[in-house]
Amino acid sequence: MKPTVVSVNPALFTSPSGQRYAVAGSVWVPVPVDTTRDNMGRFVTWEPSEANPAPSTSFREWSVKGSKGNTYCVVERGGSWGCSCVGYGYRRKCRHIDETKKRITAEEGK
């Protein structure tokens, strides 16, 4: 049996009844209970499309000192930003990201 080709990166899901599926968007492929990410390719093959491209694996990372001396990690990946500070965890925005963006803009302007 050939694997089902999907355009969305599949994930594994086990239903409350114990049936395991490889799920890719609206496609649910029943798989054996012992299926893992490593052997899922026997049942489902992911071929990214233009509408659903593979996520970028490149990222940029900065260490930023907080106002109380803590050091936080600011990360940018594919235009999405994140920070390890508590404020970002609650609000999904913080001054550490804003300051990093300003610093990058200033450095690129030189």
PyRosetta script that sets phi, psi and omega in degrees:
from pyrosetta import init, pose_from_sequence

init()
pose = pose_from_sequence("MKPTVVSVNPALFTSPSGQRYAVAGSVWVPVPVDTTRDNMGRFVTWEPSEANPAPSTSFREWSVKGSKGNTYCVVERGGSWGCSCVGYGYRRKCRHIDETKKRITAEEGK")
pose.set_psi(1, 129.8)
pose.set_omega(1, 178.5)
pose.set_phi(2, -78.2)
pose.set_psi(2, 148.4)
pose.set_omega(2, 177.8)
pose.set_phi(3, -69.3)
pose.set_psi(3, 151.3)
pose.set_omega(3, 174.8)
pose.set_phi(4, -74.2)
pose.set_psi(4, 130.8)
pose.set_omega(4, 179.6)
pose.set_phi(5, -92.1)
pose.set_psi(5, 128.2)
pose.set_omega(5, -179.9)
pose.set_phi(6, -127.1)
pose.set_psi(6, 156.3)
pose.set_omega(6, -179.2)
pose.set_phi(7, -103.6)
pose.set_psi(7, 3.0)
pose.set_omega(7, 177.7)
pose.set_phi(8, -118.1)
pose.set_psi(8, 138.5)
pose.set_omega(8, 179.7)
pose.set_phi(9, -58.6)
pose.set_psi(9, 118.6)
pose.set_omega(9, -175.1)
pose.set_phi(10, -77.3)
pose.set_psi(10, 155.0)
pose.set_omega(10, 175.2)
pose.set_phi(11, -127.6)
pose.set_psi(11, 159.6)
pose.set_omega(11, 177.1)
pose.set_phi(12, -96.8)
pose.set_psi(12, 140.7)
pose.set_omega(12, -179.3)
pose.set_phi(13, -140.1)
pose.set_psi(13, 135.9)
pose.set_omega(13, 174.5)
pose.set_phi(14, -114.0)
pose.set_psi(14, 122.6)
pose.set_omega(14, -178.6)
pose.set_phi(15, -73.7)
pose.set_psi(15, 163.5)
pose.set_omega(15, 176.9)
pose.set_phi(16, -57.1)
pose.set_psi(16, -27.1)
pose.set_omega(16, 179.5)
pose.set_phi(17, -78.4)
pose.set_psi(17, -8.5)
pose.set_omega(17, 179.0)
pose.set_phi(18, 100.0)
pose.set_psi(18, -6.3)
pose.set_omega(18, 177.2)
pose.set_phi(19, -72.5)
pose.set_psi(19, 134.4)
pose.set_omega(19, -179.7)
pose.set_phi(20, -103.2)
pose.set_psi(20, 141.2)
pose.set_omega(20, -179.2)
pose.set_phi(21, -132.2)
pose.set_psi(21, 149.8)
pose.set_omega(21, 164.4)
pose.set_phi(22, -97.4)
pose.set_psi(22, 119.2)
pose.set_omega(22, -173.7)
pose.set_phi(23, -113.4)
pose.set_psi(23, 127.4)
pose.set_omega(23, 178.0)
pose.set_phi(24, -137.0)
pose.set_psi(24, 96.7)
pose.set_omega(24, -175.9)
pose.set_phi(25, 65.2)
pose.set_psi(25, -122.5)
pose.set_omega(25, 179.9)
pose.set_phi(26, -91.5)
pose.set_psi(26, 3.1)
pose.set_omega(26, -179.4)
pose.set_phi(27, -95.1)
pose.set_psi(27, 121.9)
pose.set_omega(27, 177.9)
pose.set_phi(28, -118.7)
pose.set_psi(28, 114.9)
pose.set_omega(28, -179.3)
pose.set_phi(29, -109.7)
pose.set_psi(29, 118.2)
pose.set_omega(29, 177.1)
pose.set_phi(30, -64.0)
pose.set_psi(30, 133.5)
pose.set_omega(30, 179.8)
pose.set_phi(31, -132.4)
pose.set_psi(31, 161.5)
pose.set_omega(31, 177.2)
pose.set_phi(32, -60.5)
pose.set_psi(32, 152.3)
pose.set_omega(32, -177.3)
pose.set_phi(33, -59.2)
pose.set_psi(33, -31.0)
pose.set_omega(33, -177.5)
pose.set_phi(34, -88.7)
pose.set_psi(34, 12.6)
pose.set_omega(34, 179.4)
pose.set_phi(35, -68.0)
pose.set_psi(35, 136.9)
pose.set_omega(35, 177.2)
pose.set_phi(36, -122.3)
pose.set_psi(36, 173.7)
pose.set_omega(36, 175.8)
pose.set_phi(37, -60.6)
pose.set_psi(37, -33.0)
pose.set_omega(37, -178.1)
pose.set_phi(38, -67.6)
pose.set_psi(38, -35.3)
pose.set_omega(38, -177.6)
pose.set_phi(39, -110.7)
pose.set_psi(39, 9.5)
pose.set_omega(39, 179.9)
pose.set_phi(40, -63.6)
pose.set_psi(40, -24.3)
pose.set_omega(40, -179.3)
pose.set_phi(41, -60.6)
pose.set_psi(41, -17.4)
pose.set_omega(41, 176.1)
pose.set_phi(42, -69.5)
pose.set_psi(42, -21.8)
pose.set_omega(42, -174.3)
pose.set_phi(43, -115.0)
pose.set_psi(43, -32.0)
pose.set_omega(43, -177.0)
pose.set_phi(44, -139.1)
pose.set_psi(44, 132.0)
pose.set_omega(44, 176.6)
pose.set_phi(45, -117.5)
pose.set_psi(45, 128.7)
pose.set_omega(45, -179.4)
pose.set_phi(46, -95.1)
pose.set_psi(46, 119.7)
pose.set_omega(46, 173.9)
pose.set_phi(47, -122.1)
pose.set_psi(47, 98.0)
pose.set_omega(47, -177.1)
pose.set_phi(48, -55.7)
pose.set_psi(48, 143.6)
pose.set_omega(48, 176.4)
pose.set_phi(49, -110.6)
pose.set_psi(49, 175.1)
pose.set_omega(49, 177.2)
pose.set_phi(50, -62.5)
pose.set_psi(50, -35.2)
pose.set_omega(50, 179.8)
pose.set_phi(51, -72.8)
pose.set_psi(51, -28.2)
pose.set_omega(51, -180.0)
pose.set_phi(52, -130.9)
pose.set_psi(52, 71.4)
pose.set_omega(52, -177.4)
pose.set_phi(53, -70.4)
pose.set_psi(53, 160.5)
pose.set_omega(53, 175.3)
pose.set_phi(54, -64.8)
pose.set_psi(54, 140.6)
pose.set_omega(54, 179.5)
pose.set_phi(55, -65.3)
pose.set_psi(55, 149.8)
pose.set_omega(55, 178.8)
pose.set_phi(56, -68.1)
pose.set_psi(56, 136.0)
pose.set_omega(56, 177.6)
pose.set_phi(57, -97.7)
pose.set_psi(57, -6.3)
pose.set_omega(57, 179.3)
pose.set_phi(58, -87.9)
pose.set_psi(58, 144.7)
pose.set_omega(58, 178.0)
pose.set_phi(59, -151.4)
pose.set_psi(59, 163.0)
pose.set_omega(59, 175.7)
pose.set_phi(60, -120.1)
pose.set_psi(60, 148.3)
pose.set_omega(60, -174.2)
pose.set_phi(61, -140.1)
pose.set_psi(61, 139.2)
pose.set_omega(61, 178.2)
pose.set_phi(62, -133.4)
pose.set_psi(62, 147.3)
pose.set_omega(62, 170.5)
pose.set_phi(63, -96.9)
pose.set_psi(63, 129.6)
pose.set_omega(63, -176.6)
pose.set_phi(64, -127.4)
pose.set_psi(64, 130.1)
pose.set_omega(64, 176.9)
pose.set_phi(65, -79.3)
pose.set_psi(65, 130.9)
pose.set_omega(65, 176.6)
pose.set_phi(66, -83.5)
pose.set_psi(66, 172.1)
pose.set_omega(66, -177.1)
pose.set_phi(67, -66.6)
pose.set_psi(67, -21.8)
pose.set_omega(67, 179.5)
pose.set_phi(68, -105.3)
pose.set_psi(68, 15.5)
pose.set_omega(68, 175.5)
pose.set_phi(69, 93.1)
pose.set_psi(69, -6.5)
pose.set_omega(69, 177.1)
pose.set_phi(70, -70.9)
pose.set_psi(70, 150.9)
pose.set_omega(70, 176.1)
pose.set_phi(71, -107.1)
pose.set_psi(71, 129.2)
pose.set_omega(71, -179.0)
pose.set_phi(72, -116.5)
pose.set_psi(72, 157.0)
pose.set_omega(72, 179.5)
pose.set_phi(73, -106.3)
pose.set_psi(73, 118.5)
pose.set_omega(73, 175.6)
pose.set_phi(74, -104.3)
pose.set_psi(74, 131.2)
pose.set_omega(74, -176.8)
pose.set_phi(75, -127.5)
pose.set_psi(75, 139.8)
pose.set_omega(75, 172.8)
pose.set_phi(76, -123.9)
pose.set_psi(76, 126.7)
pose.set_omega(76, 178.0)
pose.set_phi(77, -138.1)
pose.set_psi(77, 115.0)
pose.set_omega(77, 176.8)
pose.set_phi(78, 58.0)
pose.set_psi(78, 34.2)
pose.set_omega(78, 179.5)
pose.set_phi(79, 88.1)
pose.set_psi(79, -6.9)
pose.set_omega(79, 176.7)
pose.set_phi(80, -97.9)
pose.set_psi(80, 136.8)
pose.set_omega(80, -176.6)
pose.set_phi(81, -113.6)
pose.set_psi(81, 151.6)
pose.set_omega(81, 176.2)
pose.set_phi(82, -151.1)
pose.set_psi(82, 160.7)
pose.set_omega(82, 179.5)
pose.set_phi(83, -144.4)
pose.set_psi(83, 149.0)
pose.set_omega(83, -179.1)
pose.set_phi(84, -83.6)
pose.set_psi(84, 1.4)
pose.set_omega(84, -178.7)
pose.set_phi(85, -75.6)
pose.set_psi(85, 158.9)
pose.set_omega(85, -178.9)
pose.set_phi(86, -64.6)
pose.set_psi(86, -39.2)
pose.set_omega(86, -179.8)
pose.set_phi(87, -57.7)
pose.set_psi(87, -42.1)
pose.set_omega(87, 177.9)
pose.set_phi(88, -65.2)
pose.set_psi(88, -36.3)
pose.set_omega(88, 179.0)
pose.set_phi(89, -61.0)
pose.set_psi(89, -33.6)
pose.set_omega(89, 180.0)
pose.set_phi(90, -87.5)
pose.set_psi(90, -43.6)
pose.set_omega(90, -170.2)
pose.set_phi(91, -106.2)
pose.set_psi(91, -12.8)
pose.set_omega(91, -175.4)
pose.set_phi(92, 61.8)
pose.set_psi(92, 26.4)
pose.set_omega(92, 170.5)
pose.set_phi(93, -158.4)
pose.set_psi(93, 153.4)
pose.set_omega(93, 179.0)
pose.set_phi(94, -162.0)
pose.set_psi(94, 166.2)
pose.set_omega(94, -178.7)
pose.set_phi(95, -72.8)
pose.set_psi(95, -22.6)
pose.set_omega(95, 179.5)
pose.set_phi(96, -64.8)
pose.set_psi(96, -40.6)
pose.set_omega(96, 176.5)
pose.set_phi(97, -67.6)
pose.set_psi(97, -46.1)
pose.set_omega(97, 179.6)
pose.set_phi(98, -58.1)
pose.set_psi(98, -44.9)
pose.set_omega(98, 179.6)
pose.set_phi(99, -64.4)
pose.set_psi(99, -39.0)
pose.set_omega(99, 179.5)
pose.set_phi(100, -65.9)
pose.set_psi(100, -42.5)
pose.set_omega(100, 178.1)
pose.set_phi(101, -61.4)
pose.set_psi(101, -42.9)
pose.set_omega(101, 178.5)
pose.set_phi(102, -63.0)
pose.set_psi(102, -42.2)
pose.set_omega(102, -180.0)
pose.set_phi(103, -63.7)
pose.set_psi(103, -42.3)
pose.set_omega(103, 179.9)
pose.set_phi(104, -64.5)
pose.set_psi(104, -44.4)
pose.set_omega(104, 179.4)
pose.set_phi(105, -60.7)
pose.set_psi(105, -42.1)
pose.set_omega(105, 179.2)
pose.set_phi(106, -65.3)
pose.set_psi(106, -41.6)
pose.set_omega(106, -179.7)
pose.set_phi(107, -67.2)
pose.set_psi(107, -36.7)
pose.set_omega(107, 179.8)
pose.set_phi(108, -72.3)
pose.set_psi(108, -26.1)
pose.set_omega(108, 179.9)
pose.set_phi(109, -77.3)
pose.set_psi(109, -13.2)
pose.set_omega(109, -177.3)
pose.set_phi(110, -76.8)
pose.dump_pdb("model.pdb")
